[in-house]
Amino acid sequence: MSAALPELIAESETATEAYERLMPLFEELGGVKVQEKKGSLLLVSGAAAFLGIQTRKEGLRLIIVLARTLEGPRIVKTEQVSKARFHNEVNFPAGQKLDSELRGWIAEAHRLQNT
């Protein structure tokens, strides 16, 4: 994974702060490539994206690709995109800690794309 900050993220102070909190996890997971799309980033491992990132005024919106839906107060939206894949959207504001629950979801999505 490149250490350079993607242009989309660098445009916003809050997005930069939130993204920099996530970078150590991406490096720890390994084999993560960032693809810049119009208005978003895709984090790819294996054959497909496991995480989408969109900027928000307060930080980032993470779209976690899993084989299940997530439930709880932090889940903004869940959408079934294929027979076996769901997009689970979670806000990640600047200043929020990367807690074990969120780390676990992102790691699960990464493993799913590498099996």
Buried (B, 14 or more C-beta within 10 A) or exposed (E): BEEEBBEBBEEBEBBBBBBEBBBEBBEEBEEBEBEEEEEBBBBBBEEEBBBBBBBBEBBBBBBBBBEEEBEEEBBEEBEEEEEEBBBBBBBBBBEBEBEEEBBEBBBBBBEBBBE
